[in-house]
């Protein structure tokens, strides 16, 4: 299970994610859809622990990505 709670990420002068929360169940197929600049890649980078969010947390199978 992937659990995202209140995720906030900021680039200098621009907030890319503002309070994103969602839960993805085990074995679920999920798509991220949106226009360019919507924060899809930033969300995936935070989930993969390639970026550190300003606030909030990402749990993957109960483990915090930080």
C-alpha positions as CSV (number, residue, x, y, z in Angstrom):
1,X,0.0,0.0,0.0
2,X,1.2,3.5,-0.8
3,X,-0.1,6.3,1.6
4,X,0.6,9.9,0.9
5,X,-0.4,12.5,3.6
6,X,-0.3,16.2,3.2
7,X,2.6,16.3,0.8
8,X,4.0,19.8,0.0
9,X,7.0,20.4,-2.3
10,X,8.4,23.8,-3.3
11,X,10.8,24.8,-6.0
12,X,12.4,28.2,-5.6
13,X,9.5,30.7,-6.2
14,X,7.0,28.0,-7.1
15,X,4.9,25.5,-5.1
16,X,4.6,22.2,-7.1
17,X,2.6,20.2,-4.6
18,X,0.2,21.6,-2.0
19,X,-1.3,19.2,0.5
20,X,-1.5,16.1,-1.7
21,X,-3.1,13.1,0.1
22,X,-4.0,9.8,-1.4
23,X,-4.0,6.1,-0.7
24,X,-3.2,3.4,-3.3
25,X,-4.2,-0.1,-2.3
26,X,-2.0,-3.2,-2.9
27,X,-2.1,-4.5,-6.4
28,X,-4.0,-1.5,-7.7
29,X,-3.3,0.0,-11.1
30,X,-3.2,3.8,-10.8
31,X,-2.6,6.6,-13.4
32,X,-1.4,10.1,-12.8
33,X,-3.1,12.4,-15.4
34,X,-2.8,16.1,-15.8
35,X,-1.4,19.0,-17.8
36,X,2.2,19.9,-18.0
37,X,3.4,21.5,-14.8
38,X,0.7,19.8,-12.7
39,X,3.2,18.1,-10.4
40,X,3.0,14.5,-11.6
41,X,6.8,14.0,-11.9
42,X,7.5,15.8,-8.7
43,X,5.0,13.5,-6.9
44,X,6.7,10.4,-8.3
45,X,10.2,11.8,-7.4
46,X,9.0,12.3,-3.8
47,X,7.5,8.8,-3.7
48,X,10.9,7.4,-5.0
49,X,12.8,9.4,-2.3
50,X,14.7,11.3,-5.0
51,X,13.3,14.6,-3.6
52,X,12.6,15.5,0.0
53,X,9.2,17.1,0.5
54,X,8.8,20.4,2.4
55,X,6.0,18.8,4.5
56,X,3.9,15.7,4.6
57,X,5.0,12.1,4.3
58,X,5.1,9.1,1.9
59,X,4.6,5.6,3.3
60,X,5.3,2.6,1.1
61,X,4.3,-0.7,2.8
62,X,4.5,1.2,6.1
63,X,8.0,2.5,5.6
64,X,8.5,6.3,5.5
65,X,10.6,7.3,2.4
66,X,12.6,9.8,4.5
